[in-house]
Amino acid sequence: MLELKNVYKTFNAGTINEKLALAGIDLALEDGDFCTVIGGNGAGKSTMLNAVAGAWPVDMGRILIDGQDITRLPEHRRAAYIGRVFQDPMMGTAATMGIDENLALAARRGARRGLRTGTTRKEREEYRALLADLGLGLEARMTSKVGLLSGGQRQAVTLLMATLKKPRLLLLDEHTAALDPKTAAKVLELSDRIVRENGLTTLMITHNMRDAIKYGNRLIMMHEGRIIYDVRGAEKQALHVSDLLARFEQSGAEANDRMLFS
């Protein structure tokens, strides 16, 4: 479903601040893979996701989704294939619009725009059912402005928006990092359920090593713009945090404080 072939990305090339962020990344995700991504600061995790999303052009290599080369496709055109939830709960939604209006925007993504505004009764009923399934009571607050929601509620709405049209690829960019532990656990459970129920191919960045092991069927570790460890299936489920720490030590990488204390 997703292929990265020999992908390179350098920032500030030719200057004293030159930084090689991706150093020949090769990665292939099968349809339905839920892959967690872990690594220290500057490992290249977010750069890889931004390259896939089209936020930053790559210097070399190819990116394919479902066999289609999207390497030179602009970010707004990749939105037809990709759903994304950001670290910041304030991103991904229109804060001054209601929950139902935000969901309507997501439902119309990539469709031809007309003069009709608002949502139909049928759409509102569909959105109410989807919100009720989240178990957060948001179905009773359909017209509430999204900006008035808590961080966890907002991330849940953003997750729903990102998966409403069942994207070919879902990108979760540390989407629970700004939440308290209890809320983060709830959002992660929701994410896992939505991914499994819809069979979504997913890349999830996390600093929490326990979460990286617990969720998904595959785990990759990055260091200095390279994938240094790739494990899946039963072998992944048998991992312990101590195993990941040992891998970091073997690679010469250091687990940062966020990873250790999480």
C-alpha positions in Angstrom: 0.0 0.0 0.0 2.9 2.4 0.8 6.4 2.2 -0.7 9.4 4.5 0.0 12.3 3.7 -2.3 15.7 5.1 -1.5 14.3 8.4 -0.2 16.7 11.2 0.8 15.9 14.6 2.4 18.5 17.2 3.4 17.6 20.5 5.1 19.7 23.7 4.7 22.0 22.0 2.1 25.3 23.7 1.5 25.2 25.7 4.8 26.7 25.3 8.2 23.3 24.0 9.4 23.1 21.2 6.8 21.2 18.3 8.2 20.6 14.9 6.5 17.2 14.0 7.7 16.4 10.9 5.5 19.3 8.8 4.3 18.0 6.4 1.7 14.8 5.2 3.4 13.4 2.0 2.1 10.0 0.9 3.5 7.1 -1.1 2.2 3.8 -1.4 4.0 1.3 -4.1 3.1 -2.4 -3.3 2.8 -3.8 -3.2 6.4 -0.4 -2.9 8.1 -0.5 -0.8 11.4 3.2 0.2 11.8 4.4 2.1 14.9 7.5 4.3 14.4 9.9 5.0 17.2 13.3 6.8 17.5 15.1 9.6 19.3 15.0 13.3 18.6 16.2 14.0 15.0 15.9 10.3 14.0 13.8 11.3 10.9 10.3 10.1 12.0 8.3 13.3 11.4 10.4 14.1 8.3 9.4 10.7 6.9 5.7 11.3 7.6 5.9 14.9 6.1 7.6 13.5 3.0 4.8 10.9 2.6 2.1 13.6 3.2 3.8 16.0 0.7 4.6 18.7 3.2 8.2 18.6 2.2 9.5 17.5 -1.2 12.2 14.8 -1.2 15.6 15.3 -2.8 15.8 11.8 -4.2 13.8 8.6 -4.3 10.2 7.6 -4.9 7.0 7.4 -2.9 4.1 5.2 -4.0 0.7 4.7 -2.6 -1.2 1.6 -3.9 1.2 1.4 -6.8 0.7 5.1 -7.8 3.8 7.3 -7.8 3.0 10.4 -5.8 6.5 11.7 -5.3 5.9 14.9 -7.2 2.2 15.2 -6.3 1.5 18.4 -4.2 0.2 18.0 -0.7 -3.4 19.1 -1.4 -3.7 16.4 -4.1 -2.4 13.7 -1.8 -5.2 14.5 0.6 -7.4 12.3 -1.6 -5.3 9.3 -0.5 -4.1 10.3 3.0 -5.7 11.0 6.4 -3.6 12.6 9.0 -3.9 13.5 12.7 -1.3 15.9 14.1 0.4 16.2 17.5 -1.3 19.6 18.2 -5.0 19.1 19.0 -5.6 22.6 17.5 -4.6 21.4 14.0 -6.8 19.5 11.6 -10.1 21.2 12.5 -11.8 24.5 12.0 -12.1 25.8 15.6 -14.9 28.3 15.0 -17.1 25.8 13.2 -19.4 23.2 14.8 -18.6 19.5 15.2 -21.1 18.6 12.5 -19.7 21.3 10.1 -16.2 19.9 10.6 -17.4 16.4 9.8 -19.2 17.7 6.7 -15.9 19.3 5.5 -14.2 16.0 5.9 -16.9 14.1 4.1 -16.7 16.5 1.2 -12.9 16.4 0.9 -11.9 15.9 -2.7 -15.5 16.3 -4.0 -16.7 18.9 -6.4 -17.9 22.0 -4.6 -21.3 23.4 -5.2 -23.4 26.3 -3.9 -25.2 24.2 -1.4 -24.2 24.9 2.2 -24.9 23.2 5.6 -25.6 19.6 6.3 -28.6 17.5 5.5 -30.8 15.6 8.0 -29.4 12.3 6.8 -25.8 13.5 7.2 -26.5 14.8 10.7 -27.9 11.4 11.7 -24.8 9.7 10.3 -22.5 12.0 12.2 -24.5 11.5 15.4 -24.1 7.8 15.1 -20.4 8.1 14.5 -19.9 10.4 17.4 -22.0 8.2 19.7 -19.7 5.3 18.8 -16.7 7.3 20.3 -18.3 7.1 23.7 -17.5 10.7 24.6 -20.9 12.2 24.6 -20.2 14.4 21.6 -23.3 13.2 19.8 -25.3 15.6 22.2 -23.0 18.5 21.2 -23.1 18.4 17.4 -23.4 22.2 17.0 -20.7 23.0 19.6 -17.7 24.9 18.3 -14.7 22.5 18.0 -12.5 25.2 19.6 -14.5 24.7 22.9 -13.7 21.0 23.2 -11.0 19.5 25.4 -7.8 18.4 23.7 -8.8 14.7 23.9 -12.3 15.4 22.5 -10.8 17.4 19.7 -8.3 14.7 18.8 -11.1 12.2 18.7 -13.0 14.5 16.3 -9.9 15.0 14.2 -9.4 11.2 14.1 -13.0 10.7 13.0 -12.5 13.4 10.3 -9.2 11.8 9.1 -10.8 8.4 8.7 -14.4 9.3 7.6 -13.6 8.6 3.9 -11.4 5.6 4.7 -8.1 6.8 3.3 -5.7 4.5 1.7 -3.1 5.6 4.3 -3.5 7.0 7.8 -0.7 9.1 9.4 -0.7 9.5 13.2 2.0 12.0 14.1 2.5 11.7 17.8 -1.2 12.5 18.1 -1.4 11.8 21.8 1.8 13.6 22.9 0.0 16.8 24.0 -2.6 14.9 26.1 -2.6 13.8 29.7 -1.9 10.0 30.2 -5.5 9.0 30.8 -6.9 11.0 27.8 -4.0 9.7 25.6 -4.8 6.1 26.5 -8.5 6.7 25.5 -7.5 8.3 22.2 -5.1 5.5 21.4 -7.8 2.9 22.1 -10.1 4.8 19.8 -7.4 4.9 17.1 -6.7 1.2 17.4 -10.4 0.3 17.1 -11.0 2.6 14.1 -7.9 1.3 12.3 -8.8 -2.4 12.9 -12.5 -2.0 12.1 -11.7 -0.2 8.8 -8.6 -2.2 7.9 -6.6 1.0 7.4 -2.9 1.0 6.5 -1.4 3.2 9.2 1.9 4.8 10.2 1.9 6.0 13.9 4.8 7.9 15.4 5.1 7.6 19.2 7.7 8.3 21.9 6.1 5.8 24.2 7.9 2.5 23.8 5.1 0.5 25.5 2.5 2.0 23.1 4.8 1.2 20.2 4.9 -2.4 21.3 1.2 -2.7 22.3 -0.4 -1.3 19.1 -0.1 -2.4 15.6 1.3 -5.5 13.9 4.7 -3.9 13.0 7.3 -1.7 14.6 10.2 0.2 13.0 13.0 2.1 14.8 14.8 5.0 13.2 18.2 6.6 13.8 19.9 9.3 11.8 17.5 9.1 9.0 17.7 5.4 8.6 15.5 2.4 9.6 17.7 0.4 11.9 15.1 -2.2 13.2 12.0 -3.6 11.6 9.9 -6.3 13.5 6.4 -7.5 13.0 3.8 -10.1 14.1 4.4 -12.4 17.0 8.0 -11.3 17.3 6.8 -7.7 17.8 4.3 -8.7 20.4 6.9 -10.6 22.4 9.1 -7.5 22.7 9.7 -5.7 26.0 10.8 -2.1 26.6 14.2 -3.4 27.6 14.6 -5.0 24.2 14.0 -1.6 22.5 16.4 0.1 24.9 19.0 -2.5 24.0 18.5 -1.8 20.3 19.0 1.9 20.9 22.2 1.1 22.8 23.5 -1.2 20.0 22.9 1.5 17.4 24.6 4.2 19.3 21.4 6.1 19.7 20.1 7.5 22.9 16.5 7.2 24.2 15.5 10.7 25.1 13.7 11.6 28.4 10.2 11.5 26.8 10.8 7.9 25.8 12.3 6.9 29.1 9.7 8.5 31.3 6.8 7.5 29.2 
